[in-house]
């Protein structure tokens, strides 16, 4: 018997390889059904172990929507003004109370149900994060994230994206 977990939800599955045996972030309120959808996703199961992914999936009809914390143009909103935001360090792991390195743009608005779920990780090894979104694409890392230093273009894209987007303060 294999156990799938995102820190809060435990899933039991038949003996088989998991797409993601480990889930790092457990701060996005992903349900049992969402985890099962990801861990049994045919597209992900076909990818070779070690493949890095950052993919957006539309949830199947009838599945509970996943909550999205994103606000801004890619979520169908007006740009989020600086006067609307508070900068906070967010917790990445509720079990260990680990915080991210930088401060996120946060807005005092509720999370909203979304039809899309994003999975970022390495097949057969680890899902770094799984979250809901109303956007039609994976959001870039925040500008302070070390992954944004890979190229000037990535950093500039991230800086411009997060200048007009923010995350709900009420995710958990």
C-alpha positions in Angstrom: 0.0 0.0 0.0 1.4 3.4 -1.0 0.5 6.6 0.9 0.2 9.9 -0.8 0.3 13.0 1.3 0.4 16.8 1.0 0.9 17.2 4.7 -2.7 17.5 5.6 -4.4 14.8 3.4 -3.4 11.2 3.3 -4.3 9.1 0.3 -4.0 5.4 0.0 -3.4 3.9 -3.4 -2.8 0.5 -5.0 0.8 -0.5 -5.2 2.2 1.6 -8.0 4.8 4.3 -8.7 3.7 7.7 -7.7 4.0 10.8 -9.9 5.1 12.7 -6.8 6.1 10.6 -3.7 6.8 13.8 -1.8 4.9 17.1 -1.7 6.9 20.0 -0.3 4.4 22.8 0.2 1.2 22.0 2.0 -0.1 25.6 2.2 -2.6 25.5 -0.7 -5.5 23.5 0.8 -5.4 20.8 -1.9 -8.1 18.1 -1.2 -7.9 14.3 -1.5 -9.7 14.4 -4.9 -7.2 17.0 -6.2 -4.2 14.9 -5.0 -5.7 11.8 -6.6 -6.3 13.7 -9.9 -2.6 14.7 -9.9 -1.1 11.4 -8.7 -3.1 9.4 -11.3 -3.0 11.9 -14.2 -2.2 10.0 -17.4 -0.2 12.8 -18.9 2.1 13.0 -15.8 2.3 9.2 -15.5 3.8 9.0 -19.0 6.7 11.4 -18.3 10.1 10.0 -17.4 11.3 10.1 -13.8 13.4 13.2 -13.3 11.4 15.4 -15.8 10.9 18.9 -14.4 7.5 20.3 -14.9 5.5 23.4 -14.4 2.1 22.5 -15.8 -1.5 23.9 -15.6 -4.4 21.4 -15.7 -8.1 22.1 -16.1 -10.0 20.2 -13.4 -12.5 17.7 -14.7 -16.2 18.5 -14.7 -17.8 17.6 -11.4 -14.6 17.9 -9.4 -14.7 20.4 -6.5 -13.0 23.6 -7.6 -9.7 24.4 -5.9 -9.2 27.7 -4.2 -7.1 30.4 -5.9 -5.3 33.2 -4.1 -4.2 35.1 -7.2 -5.5 38.5 -8.0 -4.6 40.7 -11.0 -5.0 40.7 -14.8 -4.2 37.1 -15.4 -7.0 36.2 -13.0 -9.5 38.5 -14.8 -9.1 41.5 -12.4 -7.8 45.0 -12.8 -4.1 45.5 -11.9 -3.6 45.4 -8.1 -2.3 48.9 -7.0 0.5 49.3 -4.5 -2.0 51.1 -2.2 -4.0 47.8 -1.9 -1.2 45.5 -0.8 0.7 44.5 2.3 4.0 42.8 2.1 4.3 39.6 4.2 6.4 36.5 4.4 4.2 33.4 3.7 4.5 30.0 5.4 5.5 27.2 3.0 5.0 24.3 5.2 2.4 24.3 8.0 4.0 21.4 9.8 7.4 23.0 10.0 6.3 26.7 10.0 8.9 27.4 7.4 8.7 30.9 5.7 9.7 31.9 2.2 12.8 34.0 1.8 11.1 37.2 0.5 8.0 39.2 1.0 4.9 38.6 -1.1 2.5 41.2 -2.3 -0.7 40.3 -0.4 -4.2 41.7 -0.6 -7.1 41.6 1.9 -9.5 39.7 -0.3 -10.8 36.1 -0.1 -9.6 33.2 -2.1 -11.8 32.2 -5.0 -12.8 28.9 -6.6 -10.8 28.1 -9.7 -11.1 25.5 -12.5 -7.3 25.2 -13.0 -4.6 23.5 -10.8 -0.9 24.1 -11.2 1.7 21.4 -10.5 5.4 22.3 -10.2 7.9 19.6 -9.5 10.1 16.7 -10.6 8.3 13.6 -11.8 9.0 10.5 -9.6 10.6 12.7 -6.9 8.9 15.8 -5.5 6.1 18.3 -6.2 7.4 21.6 -5.0 4.0 23.2 -5.0 0.4 22.5 -6.2 -2.0 25.4 -6.3 -5.3 26.5 -7.7 -5.5 29.4 -10.2 -7.9 31.3 -12.3 -5.2 32.2 -14.7 -4.6 30.2 -18.0 -0.8 29.9 -17.4 1.6 29.1 -14.5 2.5 32.3 -12.6 6.1 33.2 -12.5 8.2 32.9 -9.4 8.3 36.0 -7.3 11.2 38.4 -8.2 13.1 37.6 -5.0 13.0 33.9 -5.6 16.5 32.6 -6.6 15.0 30.9 -9.6 14.4 34.3 -11.2 18.1 34.9 -11.4 18.5 32.3 -14.1 18.0 35.0 -16.8 17.4 38.7 -17.1 14.2 38.0 -19.1 12.8 35.7 -16.3 13.5 38.3 -13.7 12.0 41.2 -15.7 8.9 39.1 -16.5 8.5 38.2 -12.8 9.0 41.8 -11.7 6.4 43.1 -14.1 3.9 40.3 -13.4 4.1 40.7 -9.6 3.9 44.6 -9.9 0.3 44.2 -10.9 -0.7 40.9 -9.2 -1.1 39.9 -5.5 -2.1 36.9 -3.4 -5.0 36.7 -0.9 -4.0 37.0 2.7 -6.7 34.5 3.5 -5.4 31.4 1.8 -5.3 29.1 4.9 
